[in-house]
Amino acid sequence: MSGRMPMLKAEDVIRVLKVLGFFEARTKGSHIFFKHPDGRTTLVLKHGGEDIGRGLLRQILKEIKITSEEFSKLL
């Protein structure tokens, strides 16, 4: 992944996950578990309007197996 990752709101990340075909498999507290029909999964901590940190965003991209460039195009 090249360049610096942006700080994003949880709802922006969730919107892109849904565009990619992920669905909410379950929710527990402020954690939302997303699953894709092909078996990929990730966990998003839904903050009350706060930004998702760059490290957590990198982890999510690694789990869903897309590059930051691919993700940015979907924002």
N, C-alpha and C positions, 0 to 999 in steps of 0.2 A: 504494500500500500504506500503510495507516494503522497507527499504533501501532508499538511496538518489536518486532522479530522476536525470537523466543526462541532460545536456544542449544539445539541438538538433537544427539543422537547420530546417527552415520551410519546405524546400523541403523533408527532411526525414520524418517529420510528415505527410505531404501530401501524400507521397508515401505509407506509412502504411495505411492511411485512405482509399486510393484507393484499396489496397490489401484487406481491410476489406469490400469492396463493396460500400463505400461512393463515391459520385460524386459531382462535383462542380455545385451547383444549381444556384449560382449567384456570381458576383464579384462587389465590389464597392470600388474604390480606392485600398488600400492595404489589404482590408478584403475579404476573400474568405469564403462563406457560403457553407458548405458541408451537404449533406443530404443522408440518407441511405433508401433503399426501405422499411425497417420496421418502419420508422418514426423518428429514431434518427437523431439529427442534432448537428452541432458544427460550430464554427467560428474560422478561423485561420488567424492571422495577418501575412501576408507574408512580412517579412522584407527583405531588400536587402542583403541577405546572412548572416544576423545576427542570433544569437541563440534565440530560444524561451525560455523564463524563466521557471524555475521549477514550479512556481505557476500557470502560464498559461497552462503548460503541464498537471499538475494535474487536472485543470478545464476541459481541453479537454477530458482526460480519464474518468472523472466523467460523462460528457455529453454523451460520446459514450458507456459508461457502460462496460468498460473492465479494468482489473487490470494492474498495471505497469509491472508485470511479463509477462502477455499475450502480452502486447505491445512490450516489450523488445525482445521477441522471434521473432517478425516480422521485427525487424530492420535489 
